[in-house]
């Protein structure tokens, strides 16, 4: 069997329009990677064997080039010298190429890295040796052309290998990328599960907060429906009404004083004018303190008795009112209800935020799967 008969074997291919279920994708890819890797290992071994053959050819060709004797060539000594110098340079470059190729067998472990390094080695050799080659062929073209022919045949053979299995490296990249994306899908699903568990806990706390709020509302309603609470509300309303009536009577009482008329009558008496002005500005405060004696002393006797009766009536009515009881048994409960509602609202916001995170994860997962689907399509594989 010839060296390249190996390439004629029917290789395992991904069938066109192949279909794979998403839940089976990882195991499917692992199987493809294993077969792909086996085929790549075979090709890598084959390429290294071919490199080894080329290295051997270079060894034979270097011996020939090193043994070249230009003394028998018909040319001027100056030309012979120039050709010999360039020949020695070319021999050095070729020796370096041989050593670099020989090192590839040890240093490169994958087909992709081997081909990348080999491309650079040949590019570097051609770039550095071109001038020496051109000048040396002036007298020894046949011997040098054998080296170039060896390289040409070698590169053609490599092209044959890569053309026959050009999908190996491409598929390897796709498989690795898809596996990476599948890992992202798993992380996505793990995050989703964690968020869903947190939502479950939040919903449990939310139910507790709502039950607590309902219980407090029942207690508030129960308190407000009690007879004691109703009596206090009625008493407070009654006092407020009477207070309003007394306030109106106080306004009428003040209006009944003819402050302007008294001011005219007392004009010139600065002491009484000051008393009158003070009462006009602070009438309600003096009335509250039952201290209208100075004001009454300024009024005519016939009017004084009537005003005294009115003032006394207002003062007595205010004393009978008592103090308004502003105590509200529902206040502590309303404070508790406000706290419960605040906690419930915070939990609702937390749940809303977690649901948004799940929505975002769903969008991210769709993007990842679409990318996986797109990569598989490059191999004519349909994700279902």
Secondary structure as the mmCIF struct_conf table of DSSP 4:
data_model
#
loop_
_struct_conf.conf_type_id
_struct_conf.id
_struct_conf.beg_label_comp_id
_struct_conf.beg_label_asym_id
_struct_conf.beg_label_seq_id
_struct_conf.end_label_comp_id
_struct_conf.end_label_asym_id
_struct_conf.end_label_seq_id
HELX_RH_3T_P HELX_RH_3T_P1 UNK A 3 UNK A 8
BEND BEND1 UNK A 9 UNK A 9
HELX_LH_PP_P HELX_LH_PP_P1 UNK A 14 UNK A 15
TURN_TY1_P TURN_TY1_P1 UNK A 16 UNK A 17
STRN STRN1 UNK A 18 UNK A 20
HELX_RH_3T_P HELX_RH_3T_P2 UNK A 22 UNK A 24
HELX_RH_AL_P HELX_RH_AL_P1 UNK A 25 UNK A 66
TURN_TY1_P TURN_TY1_P2 UNK A 67 UNK A 67
HELX_RH_3T_P HELX_RH_3T_P3 UNK A 70 UNK A 72
BEND BEND2 UNK A 73 UNK A 75
HELX_RH_AL_P HELX_RH_AL_P2 UNK A 77 UNK A 107
BEND BEND3 UNK A 110 UNK A 110
HELX_RH_AL_P HELX_RH_AL_P3 UNK A 111 UNK A 164
TURN_TY1_P TURN_TY1_P3 UNK A 165 UNK A 166
HELX_RH_AL_P HELX_RH_AL_P4 UNK A 167 UNK A 224
TURN_TY1_P TURN_TY1_P4 UNK A 225 UNK A 225
BEND BEND4 UNK A 226 UNK A 226
HELX_RH_AL_P HELX_RH_AL_P5 UNK A 227 UNK A 256
BEND BEND5 UNK A 257 UNK A 257
HELX_RH_AL_P HELX_RH_AL_P6 UNK A 259 UNK A 265
TURN_TY1_P TURN_TY1_P5 UNK A 266 UNK A 268
HELX_RH_AL_P HELX_RH_AL_P7 UNK A 270 UNK A 281
BEND BEND6 UNK A 282 UNK A 282
HELX_RH_AL_P HELX_RH_AL_P8 UNK A 283 UNK A 288
TURN_TY1_P TURN_TY1_P6 UNK A 289 UNK A 290
HELX_RH_AL_P HELX_RH_AL_P9 UNK A 293 UNK A 296
TURN_TY1_P TURN_TY1_P7 UNK A 297 UNK A 298
BEND BEND7 UNK A 299 UNK A 299
HELX_RH_AL_P HELX_RH_AL_P10 UNK A 301 UNK A 321
TURN_TY1_P TURN_TY1_P8 UNK A 329 UNK A 329
HELX_RH_AL_P HELX_RH_AL_P11 UNK A 330 UNK A 377
TURN_TY1_P TURN_TY1_P9 UNK A 378 UNK A 380
STRN STRN2 UNK A 381 UNK A 383
#
